[in-house]
């Protein structure tokens, strides 16, 4: 798909500042959109919005459900009348620099349950009708998801693979009894989804009305302990006796991790359940995502063409080291064909085509006119003739980044992450003095990104704010503070906003 020449910022919703411990779709999100508009940015890139019990947005209990912790308590009070100002008075003192997920989880879910009770008591006919219509429209996924959440709640959040056999194997008579005995609990989980998607739709409309598109994100894999795998076991490579995977997902050693990565997600049965259903679940997942965002980035796109399968040790039941994995062909071509057909030939997708790549991955991407990525931090480790991440090798049909959510900030990368050869290469490329680059490297990379021929440029907010040491969002090789960083308004100075606006104008974005 062809995109206009634009630029935007990368900041996940949960990183936004507010007094409730985690960013949400309330007033601070609208303020950020206003700043994007002020700085003449045309896109806002976020990470997955899926429901999760973890801080990691790429790990979730559903590939379809929205994250209840991103619901705005303020909007529940001001717009819906389901909370009062008194309900929002005694707010715990949350860390403003890092997300304390467990503390936030307990606090917000307590108020969300209170809002649900008020929703029932209020019995607003118009609101109830809207809720009923939402549940009907989303029946393809919401019934399984909320039933799964109810059973999971009853089983104290244990994995479905440890549940009673009849629950695990989805015996219909057993499930019907659960539905009857836990109707209110199931309705509560449906209410949370209704509120999330209602609030998100309002924010997206506001954003689009200002001429800004939202770039969403989708993990290729889903968690074993999720409604998706429980409700669609035939679509995954699971042992029929134990319901556990025989092999799991990950990545071989690459620029992100010298030891490789172990993600532990179950692998898809491309040649079995997925192919037999003409990839219905996958197509439905993409279609649902594109009702919430304007453009969708597929994380680990190469996993559609071929996936890294890490075997499980039969004696321990634990995955072997990532290096022991092997590449196995996927059915990405068939899946993308089915998706393209369902969407009328229009695939507003971005491929995260990073890591170990082959010509087959590029061919798959290009066959469906999907744009790829260029990350500037990868540009200076090889020679100027062969490194596709150098700006003079960019094509228009790509998205250019100074770095992604998986990279260090530009400043810290230059100081600590880049080796001597990379630093020297960058300095030569810029034709500047090394001491000068040390002071301006983030804006140097921003300028290179914005001035490139790439139709779309996306800048992590950390680089625009000249942040370094503790502002990295995720380190794929592992870090105790992964996914916990939070943005503060004081990070984004007026000078930085004016500079961003000026460069955006200069380079025609």
C-alpha positions in Angstrom: 0.0 0.0 0.0 1.3 3.5 -0.9 1.5 6.1 1.9 1.9 9.8 1.8 5.1 11.5 2.9 4.6 12.0 6.6 6.2 11.7 10.0 5.0 10.7 13.5 6.0 9.7 17.0 6.2 6.3 18.8 4.8 6.2 22.3 2.7 3.4 23.8 -0.5 4.3 25.5 0.4 2.7 28.8 3.5 4.9 29.0 1.5 8.1 29.1 1.6 10.1 32.3 -1.4 10.4 34.7 -2.2 10.0 38.4 -3.5 6.5 38.1 -0.2 4.7 37.7 -0.6 3.7 34.0 -1.3 5.6 30.8 -4.8 5.2 29.5 -7.2 6.6 26.8 -8.3 9.5 28.9 -7.3 13.2 29.0 -3.6 12.7 28.8 -4.0 10.7 25.5 -6.0 13.6 24.0 -3.3 16.0 25.2 -0.6 13.9 23.4 -2.7 13.9 20.2 -2.9 17.7 20.4 0.9 17.9 20.7 1.2 15.7 17.6 -1.0 18.1 15.8 0.9 21.1 17.1 4.1 19.6 15.8 2.6 18.8 12.4 2.9 15.0 12.9 0.6 12.8 10.9 0.9 9.5 12.7 0.9 8.1 16.2 2.5 4.7 16.5 1.5 2.5 19.5 2.1 -1.0 20.7 -0.5 -3.8 21.0 -3.7 -2.9 22.9 -4.6 -6.4 23.7 -5.9 -7.6 27.2 -3.1 -8.8 29.4 -2.1 -9.7 32.9 1.4 -8.5 32.3 3.2 -5.2 31.6 4.5 -6.7 28.3 2.0 -5.5 25.6 3.1 -8.4 23.4 1.9 -11.0 25.9 -1.9 -11.2 26.4 -4.9 -13.2 27.3 -6.5 -12.5 24.0 -5.5 -11.4 20.5 -8.9 -9.7 20.1 -9.9 -8.2 23.5 -8.8 -4.7 24.5 -6.7 -4.0 27.6 -9.0 -3.0 30.6 -6.2 -1.3 32.4 -6.1 1.3 29.5 -9.7 2.3 30.3 -9.9 5.9 31.5 -11.4 6.1 35.0 -11.9 9.8 34.5 -14.1 9.2 31.4 -16.0 6.6 33.3 -16.9 9.3 35.8 -17.3 12.4 33.5 -18.8 10.8 30.4 -20.7 7.7 31.6 -21.5 8.6 35.2 -20.4 5.1 36.3 -17.9 6.5 38.9 -18.0 9.6 41.0 -15.3 12.2 41.9 -15.3 10.6 45.4 -14.4 7.3 43.9 -11.3 8.9 42.4 -10.1 10.7 45.5 -8.1 8.2 47.4 -5.5 7.4 44.7 -2.4 5.5 45.8 0.9 7.2 45.3 2.2 5.6 42.2 5.7 5.7 40.8 5.7 8.3 38.0 8.9 7.1 36.3 8.1 3.3 36.1 5.0 1.2 36.0 4.2 -0.7 39.2 2.0 -3.2 37.3 0.7 -5.3 40.2 -0.2 -2.2 42.3 -2.0 -0.6 39.3 -3.7 -3.9 38.5 -5.3 -4.2 42.0 -6.3 -0.6 42.2 -7.9 -0.2 38.7 -9.7 -3.5 38.7 -11.3 -2.6 42.0 -12.7 0.6 40.5 -13.7 -1.1 37.2 -15.7 -3.7 39.2 -17.4 -0.8 41.1 -18.2 0.9 37.7 -19.8 -2.4 36.5 -22.0 -2.6 39.6 -23.1 1.0 39.0 -23.8 0.2 35.3 -26.2 -2.5 36.4 -27.9 -0.3 39.0 -28.2 2.7 36.7 -30.0 0.5 34.1 -29.8 3.3 31.5 -31.9 1.9 28.6 -29.8 3.6 25.9 -26.6 2.5 27.5 -27.8 -1.0 27.9 -28.9 -1.2 24.3 -25.5 0.1 23.1 -23.9 -2.6 25.3 -26.1 -5.4 23.9 -25.4 -4.3 20.3 -21.7 -4.3 21.0 -21.8 -7.9 22.3 -23.8 -9.0 19.2 -21.3 -7.3 16.9 -18.3 -8.9 18.6 -19.8 -12.4 19.1 -17.1 -14.0 16.9 -14.6 -13.6 19.7 -16.1 -12.1 22.8 -18.1 -15.1 24.0 -15.1 -17.4 24.1 -12.9 -14.7 25.6 -15.3 -13.9 28.5 -16.0 -17.5 29.2 -12.3 -18.2 29.3 -11.8 -15.3 31.6 -14.5 -16.5 33.9 -13.2 -20.0 34.1 -9.7 -18.6 34.6 -11.0 -16.4 37.5 -12.6 -19.5 39.1 -9.3 -21.4 38.8 -7.3 -18.5 40.4 -5.6 -17.5 37.1 -4.0 -20.9 36.5 -3.3 -21.9 32.9 -6.1 -23.6 31.0 -3.8 -26.6 30.4 -4.1 -27.4 34.1 -7.9 -27.2 34.3 -10.3 -30.1 34.7 -10.3 -32.2 31.6 -13.8 -31.3 30.6 -13.0 -27.6 30.8 -9.7 -28.1 29.1 -11.3 -30.0 26.2 -14.3 -27.7 26.0 -17.0 -30.3 26.8 -20.1 -28.4 25.8 -22.4 -29.5 28.6 -19.7 -28.5 31.1 -19.2 -25.1 29.5 -23.0 -24.5 29.4 -23.1 -25.0 33.1 -20.3 -22.6 33.7 -22.2 -20.0 31.6 -25.3 -20.4 33.6 -23.6 -20.4 37.0 -21.3 -17.5 36.2 -23.5 -15.3 34.0 -22.8 -12.1 36.0 -19.0 -12.7 36.0 -19.1 -13.3 32.2 -21.2 -10.1 31.8 -18.6 -8.2 33.8 -15.8 -9.1 31.4 -18.1 -8.2 28.4 -18.7 -4.8 30.1 -15.0 -4.1 30.3 -14.6 -4.8 26.6 -17.6 -2.6 25.8 -16.1 0.3 27.8 -12.6 -0.1 26.4 -13.6 -0.1 22.7 -16.1 2.7 23.3 -13.4 4.9 24.8 -10.8 3.9 22.2 -13.2 4.6 19.3 -13.7 8.1 20.7 -10.0 8.8 21.0 -9.4 7.4 17.5 -12.1 9.6 16.0 -10.6 12.7 17.7 -7.1 11.7 16.4 -8.3 11.1 12.8 -10.3 14.4 12.8 -7.0 16.2 13.3 -5.5 14.4 10.3 -3.5 11.9 12.3 -3.4 8.2 11.6 -2.9 5.6 14.3 -0.3 2.9 13.5 -1.1 -0.2 15.6 1.0 -3.3 16.3 0.3 -7.0 16.3 2.4 -9.8 17.6 2.7 -12.7 15.3 2.3 -15.2 18.1 -0.2 -15.5 21.0 0.3 -16.8 24.5 -0.4 -20.4 25.3 -2.4 -19.2 28.3 -4.9 -17.3 26.2 -8.5 -17.5 25.1 -7.3 -17.9 21.5 -5.4 -21.1 22.1 -7.9 -22.6 24.5 -10.8 -21.9 22.1 -8.9 -22.9 18.9 -6.6 -25.7 20.0 -6.8 -27.3 16.5 -5.0 -24.2 15.1 -1.8 -24.8 17.1 0.9 -27.4 17.4 -0.2 -29.0 20.7 0.3 -32.5 22.1 -3.3 -34.0 22.1 -2.7 -35.7 25.4 -1.3 -32.8 27.4 -2.4 -29.8 25.4 1.2 -28.5 25.8 3.4 -27.5 22.8 6.1 -29.9 21.4 8.1 -26.8 20.3 7.8 -23.1 20.9 8.6 -19.8 19.3 11.7 -17.7 19.5 14.5 -16.3 17.4 18.1 -17.3 16.6 21.0 -15.2 17.6 20.9 -11.7 15.9 21.6 -8.1 16.5 19.1 -7.9 19.3 20.4 -10.9 21.3 23.7 -12.8 20.9 22.1 -15.9 22.5 18.9 -15.8 20.6 15.4 -15.3 22.1 13.0 -17.7 23.7 9.4 -16.4 23.5 7.7 -19.7 24.5 4.6 -19.1 22.4 2.9 -22.1 20.9 3.5 -22.5 17.1 0.7 -22.4 14.5 -0.4 -25.6 12.7 -0.2 -23.9 9.3 -0.7 -27.2 7.4 -3.5 -28.4 9.6 -6.2 -26.3 11.3 -5.3 -23.0 9.8 -5.2 -24.2 6.2 -8.4 -26.3 6.6 -10.3 -23.2 7.8 -8.8 -20.9 5.1 -7.0 -19.0 7.9 -10.4 -17.7 9.2 -9.0 -17.0 12.7 -6.0 -15.1 11.4 -8.0 -13.1 8.9 -10.5 -12.2 11.6 -7.7 -11.1 13.9 -6.3 -8.7 11.3 -9.8 -7.4 10.4 -10.6 -6.7 14.1 -7.3 -4.9 14.5 -8.0 -2.7 11.5 -11.2 -1.6 13.1 -9.2 0.0 15.9 -6.2 1.5 14.0 -5.5 2.9 10.5 -2.3 1.0 9.7 -1.1 -2.2 11.3 2.5 -3.2 11.9 3.0 -7.0 12.1 5.7 -7.8 14.5 8.2 -10.5 13.5 6.8 -10.6 10.0 9.4 -13.1 8.9 7.6 -15.7 11.1 4.9 -15.8 8.5 7.3 -17.0 5.8 9.4 -19.3 8.1 9.4 -19.7 11.9 12.1 -20.6 14.4 10.9 -23.7 16.2 12.6 -24.4 19.5 12.1 -28.0 20.7 10.8 -28.9 24.2 12.9 -31.4 26.2 10.5 -34.3 26.7 12.1 -35.1 30.1 11.9 -31.7 31.7 9.0 -30.2 29.6 11.1 -27.1 29.3 12.2 -25.5 26.0 15.8 -26.2 24.9 18.1 -23.2 24.3 17.1 -20.9 21.4 20.2 -21.9 19.5 18.8 -25.5 19.2 15.9 -24.3 17.1 15.4 -24.6 13.3 13.6 -22.8 10.5 10.4 -24.3 9.3 8.3 -23.0 6.4 5.1 -21.2 7.2 2.1 -20.5 5.0 2.3 -16.7 5.0 1.6 -16.4 1.3 -1.7 -18.3 1.7 -2.6 -16.4 4.8 -1.9 -13.0 3.2 -3.8 -14.0 0.1 -6.9 -14.9 2.2 -6.5 -11.6 4.1 -6.1 -9.6 1.0 -9.2 -11.2 -0.5 -11.2 -10.5 2.7 -10.1 -6.8 2.7 -10.7 -6.2 -1.0 -7.1 -6.2 -1.9 -6.2 -3.5 0.5 -3.5 -4.4 3.1 -2.6 -1.3 5.1 0.3 -3.2 6.8 3.8 -2.6 7.9 6.2 -5.6 8.0 8.7 -5.7 10.9 11.2 -7.2 8.5 14.2 -7.1 10.9 16.5 -9.8 12.2 17.6 -12.9 10.2 16.0 -12.3 6.8 16.0 -14.1 3.4 15.0 -13.1 -0.1 11.8 -15.2 0.4 10.8 -12.8 3.3 11.3 -9.7 1.0 9.5 -11.4 -1.8 6.5 -12.2 0.4 6.4 -8.6 1.7 6.6 -7.1 -1.8 4.1 -9.5 -3.4 1.3 -7.9 -1.2 2.7 -4.4 -1.4 3.5 -4.3 2.3 6.0 -1.7 3.3 9.1 -2.7 5.4 11.2 -1.0 8.0 14.5 0.8 8.1 16.1 1.4 11.5 19.0 3.9 11.5 20.7 2.4 14.5 21.5 -0.7 12.3 23.0 1.5 9.5 26.6 1.8 10.6 27.9 -1.7 11.3 28.6 -2.7 7.6 30.1 -0.9 4.6 28.3 1.9 2.8 27.5 -0.2 -0.3 25.7 -3.1 1.3 23.8 -1.9 4.4 20.2 -1.3 3.5 19.7 0.7 6.7 21.8 3.5 5.5 19.6 6.4 4.3 21.1 6.5 0.8 19.8 3.0 0.2 16.2 3.7 1.4 13.2 3.2 -0.9 10.1 5.3 -0.7 7.9 2.4 0.3 9.3 1.9 3.8 9.0 3.3 7.3 12.1 4.9 8.6 13.0 4.9 12.3 15.9 6.3 14.4 15.2 3.2 16.6 12.2 1.1 17.7 10.8 0.2 21.1 13.3 -2.7 21.2 16.3 -0.3 20.7 18.2 1.8 23.1 17.7 5.6 22.9 19.8 7.3 20.3 22.0 9.0 22.9 22.7 5.9 24.9 23.2 3.8 21.7 26.0 6.2 20.6 27.6 6.3 24.0 27.3 2.6 25.0 25.7 0.4 22.4 27.6 1.3 19.3 31.1 -0.1 18.8 34.0 2.1 17.8 33.6 1.2 14.1 29.9 2.2 14.2 30.6 5.5 16.0 33.4 6.4 13.5 31.2 5.5 10.5 28.3 7.7 11.8 30.7 10.6 12.4 32.1 10.2 8.9 28.6 9.9 7.4 27.5 13.1 9.1 30.8 14.8 8.2 30.9 16.3 11.7 33.4 16.3 14.6 33.0 13.4 17.1 32.7 15.7 20.1 29.9 17.6 18.4 28.0 14.4 17.5 28.1 13.3 21.1 26.1 16.4 22.0 23.6 16.2 19.1 23.4 12.5 18.0 19.7 12.1 18.6 18.8 15.2 16.5 21.4 14.1 13.9 19.6 10.7 13.6 16.2 12.5 13.5 17.4 14.7 10.7 18.7 11.8 8.7 15.4 9.9 9.2 13.2 12.8 8.3 15.3 13.8 5.3 15.3 10.3 3.8 13.1 9.3 0.9 11.1 7.0 3.1 7.4 7.9 2.8 6.8 7.4 6.5 9.2 8.4 9.3 8.5 7.4 12.9 10.5 8.8 15.9 10.5 7.3 19.4 9.5 10.0 21.8 12.6 9.3 23.8 14.8 10.6 21.0 12.8 13.7 20.5 13.1 14.3 24.2 16.9 13.8 24.2 16.6 11.0 26.8 19.2 8.4 27.5 20.0 6.1 30.4 16.8 4.7 31.8 14.3 5.5 29.0 14.6 2.3 27.0 11.3 0.6 26.9 12.4 -3.0 26.0 15.7 -4.9 25.8 15.0 -8.2 24.0 18.0 -9.8 25.7 16.2 -9.3 29.0 16.0 -6.6 31.6 14.0 -6.2 34.9 12.6 -2.9 33.8 11.3 -4.0 30.4 8.0 -2.4 29.5 7.9 -0.3 32.7 9.2 3.2 31.5 6.8 6.1 31.7 6.8 9.4 29.9 6.6 12.7 31.6 5.4 16.0 30.1 8.5 17.8 31.3 10.6 15.6 29.0 9.1 17.2 25.9 10.4 20.8 26.0 9.0 23.7 23.9 12.4 23.8 22.2 12.1 20.2 21.2 8.6 20.7 19.9 9.6 23.7 17.8 12.7 21.8 16.4 10.6 18.8 15.5 8.0 21.1 13.8 10.7 22.9 11.9 12.4 19.7 10.6 9.1 18.3 9.6 8.4 21.4 7.5 11.9 21.5 6.0 11.8 17.9 4.8 8.2 18.1 3.5 6.5 15.8 5.9 
